[in-house]
Amino acid sequence: MGTAVAVAESAKEVGLPFFLVQCDRGALRNALEKAVQISQIRRRNIKFIEEMERQIIEQAMELVGGSKGELARVLGLSRTTLWKKLKKFGKTS
């Protein structure tokens, strides 16, 4: 695979518009580095949000006891959504 094709594929993987592929290498490298930084920030934010969500669910579980229906009602979630979140956090028992 040629360098231009590899760079174009890298740009495509991080969601850069095609016109950036036609930029000079320095500009493209800078754009790719920025895209990677943004992606890393998003991943950290998602992990933070998931941790907060897990803590809220655990605290609500303590308040309502073992009733999943009551837990879903208190959290304002459907039972299906609650079940998926509990599974995701390993709290299905």
Backbone torsions as a table, in degrees:
resi	resn	phi	psi	omega
1	MET	NA	130.6	-179.9
2	GLY	-71.2	160.9	-179.2
3	THR	-59.5	-43.1	-179.1
4	ALA	-62.6	-40.5	179.5
5	VAL	-67.6	-41.8	178.9
6	ALA	-62.0	-43.3	178.4
7	VAL	-64.4	-42.3	179.1
8	ALA	-62.6	-42.1	178.2
9	GLU	-64.3	-40.8	177.6
10	SER	-61.9	-42.6	178.9
11	ALA	-62.8	-42.1	-179.6
12	LYS	-64.6	-40.8	-179.0
13	GLU	-60.6	-36.5	-179.5
14	VAL	-95.2	6.0	173.3
15	GLY	82.0	24.6	177.7
16	LEU	-79.6	143.9	177.4
17	PRO	-62.7	151.5	-176.7
18	PHE	-58.8	-34.6	-176.6
19	PHE	-61.3	-25.2	178.6
20	LEU	-69.3	-24.6	178.6
21	VAL	-64.4	-26.8	-178.3
22	GLN	-85.7	-2.4	178.6
23	CYS	-73.4	169.6	175.8
24	ASP	-68.2	161.4	-174.6
25	ARG	-59.5	-38.5	-179.5
26	GLY	-64.3	-44.1	179.3
27	ALA	-65.7	-40.7	179.5
28	LEU	-66.3	-42.0	178.6
29	ARG	-60.7	-44.5	178.5
30	ASN	-61.9	-42.7	179.5
31	ALA	-64.0	-41.6	178.3
32	LEU	-65.2	-41.4	178.2
33	GLU	-62.3	-42.2	177.2
34	LYS	-62.6	-43.0	179.7
35	ALA	-62.5	-40.6	178.0
36	VAL	-65.1	-43.2	177.9
37	GLN	-59.9	-44.8	179.6
38	ILE	-63.0	-41.5	179.1
39	SER	-62.1	-41.8	179.1
40	GLN	-65.6	-39.9	177.7
41	ILE	-63.5	-44.0	178.6
42	ARG	-59.9	-43.6	179.4
43	ARG	-61.9	-42.1	178.1
44	ARG	-63.5	-42.1	179.2
45	ASN	-63.4	-41.7	178.9
46	ILE	-63.0	-43.8	178.6
47	LYS	-62.1	-40.8	178.5
48	PHE	-62.6	-46.9	-179.3
49	ILE	-62.8	-43.0	178.8
50	GLU	-62.9	-38.4	177.9
51	GLU	-65.8	-42.1	177.8
52	MET	-63.4	-42.2	178.8
53	GLU	-61.1	-44.4	178.2
54	ARG	-59.5	-45.6	-179.3
55	GLN	-63.7	-41.0	179.2
56	ILE	-63.5	-44.2	179.4
57	ILE	-62.9	-43.8	179.4
58	GLU	-61.9	-43.2	179.4
59	GLN	-65.6	-40.9	178.5
60	ALA	-66.3	-36.0	177.2
61	MET	-60.4	-41.3	178.3
62	GLU	-63.8	-38.0	-178.5
63	LEU	-69.6	-39.4	-174.5
64	VAL	-96.7	-3.5	-177.0
65	GLY	78.7	-139.4	-173.7
66	GLY	-96.8	1.8	-175.2
67	SER	-77.3	109.5	179.0
68	LYS	-68.3	-35.5	178.4
69	GLY	-62.7	-44.5	178.3
70	GLU	-66.9	-39.1	178.2
71	LEU	-60.8	-45.3	178.5
72	ALA	-61.1	-43.1	-179.0
73	ARG	-63.1	-46.9	-178.9
74	VAL	-61.9	-38.8	-178.2
75	LEU	-83.0	-10.1	-179.0
76	GLY	72.4	32.6	-179.0
77	LEU	-115.5	154.7	170.0
78	SER	-71.7	159.0	178.5
79	ARG	-62.3	-35.5	179.3
80	THR	-64.8	-46.0	179.0
81	THR	-62.8	-43.4	178.3
82	LEU	-60.2	-45.6	-179.4
83	TRP	-58.6	-43.6	179.4
84	LYS	-62.2	-41.2	-179.9
85	LYS	-68.5	-41.8	178.3
86	LEU	-61.7	-42.2	177.6
87	LYS	-62.0	-44.9	-179.6
88	LYS	-59.0	-38.0	-178.3
89	PHE	-94.1	6.8	177.5
90	GLY	69.3	34.8	-176.7
91	LYS	-117.7	33.9	-173.6
92	THR	-81.0	-8.5	-178.0
93	SER	-78.2	NA	NA
